[in-house]
Amino acid sequence: MSAATVRLAGEDTDSTIDGLELFSARRALELLKRRLGRDGVLALLRDELAAGDAFLRDHLARSAGEETTGTTTLRAHGITAAAFGAWLGAAFAREEVMLAGHPEHWSIHAEPGRDVNIVETLDDQVCSFFMRPWDDSVTRAQDLPNATDAPTARRSHMLLADGTVIGSIANSFEEEQDGFTARLSVTLPATCAPGMVEQHLEHFAVEFRTWILRAAEA
């Protein structure tokens, strides 16, 4: 017997109902995060955050300095890399825009004069880390596979609250005739399962598509 399906009459895929569910899920999460507020969300996740911190420290210790890296590539149409870069730079100051990038963004904010603090789900762990300012000099192949020497290639290190470096993210936005190509990389301790790197690349795909489309609308 074939697997059961439920679709709108006349349609042969699940995409329409999946889209309706996604819209509702995003709206529900936005409401809950807004009503709880940043402090309420972080208080609710206190135990998960402690477990996430221990998880990252354990992998860092067992990896003994070895790292693993993965890269995903997005192709955007209808907006330039320069326009998106300008929008993203300004958007980091708007917490509600950053949170809306992905359902598992629990908090993204920066205190004056401090690094951006990101609380999000890595694999199945809720983790809190800080991002150092972007280093625009990172263009070598080992830092960003398949990247060119485009001036927008850059990297930011990920740190725990005490300054311990746990990895980095890197990206390159390259202009194309009708849009741009985004290459997004994450580097984590080598003992992290391949699935954790792959999950973070999937996370990149969701959040950057959301942000790029929002930038194009703006």
Residue pairs with C-beta under 8 A, 6 or more apart in sequence:
5 14
6 17
7 13
7 14
7 16
7 17
8 16
8 17
25 103
26 100
26 103
29 103
30 99
30 100
33 41
33 99
33 106
34 96
36 44
38 95
38 107
38 109
41 106
41 107
41 119
42 49
42 106
42 107
42 119
45 106
45 119
45 126
48 125
48 126
49 119
49 126
49 127
49 128
51 125
51 126
52 122
52 125
52 126
52 127
52 128
53 127
53 128
53 160
53 161
55 125
55 127
56 122
56 125
56 127
56 129
56 160
56 166
56 189
57 160
57 164
59 166
59 188
59 189
59 191
59 192
60 164
60 166
60 189
62 189
62 191
63 189
63 190
63 191
63 192
66 189
66 190
66 191
67 167
67 187
67 188
67 189
67 190
68 187
68 188
68 189
68 190
68 192
68 194
68 197
69 145
69 185
69 186
69 187
69 188
69 197
70 185
70 186
70 197
70 198
70 200
70 201
71 144
71 145
71 146
71 183
71 184
71 185
71 201
72 183
72 184
72 185
72 201
72 202
72 204
72 205
73 146
73 181
73 182
73 183
73 184
74 181
74 182
74 184
74 204
74 205
74 208
74 209
74 212
75 176
75 179
75 181
75 182
76 84
76 179
76 180
76 181
76 182
76 212
76 216
77 178
77 179
78 178
78 179
78 216
79 179
79 180
79 212
79 215
79 216
80 175
80 179
80 180
81 152
81 173
81 174
81 175
81 180
81 182
82 175
83 215
83 216
84 173
84 180
84 211
84 212
84 215
84 216
85 152
85 173
87 211
87 214
87 215
87 218
88 211
88 215
91 97
91 98
91 211
91 214
91 215
92 98
92 108
92 110
92 116
95 107
95 108
95 109
97 211
97 214
98 105
98 108
98 109
99 105
99 107
99 108
100 210
100 214
101 206
101 207
101 208
101 210
101 211
102 120
102 203
102 206
102 207
102 210
103 206
104 120
104 121
104 203
105 118
105 119
105 120
105 207
106 119
106 120
106 121
106 126
107 117
107 118
107 119
107 128
108 116
108 117
108 118
108 119
108 120
109 116
109 117
110 116
110 117
111 117
114 130
115 130
115 131
115 132
115 133
115 159
116 130
116 131
117 128
117 129
117 130
118 128
118 129
118 130
118 131
119 126
119 127
119 128
120 126
120 127
120 203
121 127
121 203
122 196
122 199
122 200
123 192
123 193
123 195
123 196
123 199
123 200
128 160
128 161
129 158
129 159
129 160
129 166
130 158
130 159
130 160
130 161
131 156
131 157
131 158
131 159
131 169
132 156
132 157
132 159
133 156
134 154
134 155
134 156
135 154
135 155
135 156
136 151
136 152
136 153
136 154
137 154
138 144
138 153
138 154
138 155
138 170
139 147
139 148
139 149
139 150
139 153
139 172
141 147
143 153
143 155
143 170
143 185
144 153
144 155
144 170
144 171
144 172
144 183
144 185
145 183
145 185
146 183
147 153
147 170
147 172
147 183
148 172
148 174
150 172
150 173
150 174
152 171
152 172
152 173
152 174
153 170
153 171
153 172
154 170
154 171
154 172
155 168
155 169
155 170
156 168
156 169
156 170
157 165
157 167
157 168
158 165
158 166
158 167
158 168
158 169
159 165
159 166
160 166
166 188
166 189
167 186
167 187
167 188
167 189
168 186
168 187
169 184
169 185
169 186
169 187
170 184
170 185
170 187
171 182
171 183
171 184
171 185
172 182
172 183
173 180
173 181
173 182
174 180
174 181
174 182
174 183
182 208
182 212
184 201
184 204
184 205
184 208
186 197
186 200
186 201
186 204
188 196
188 197
188 200
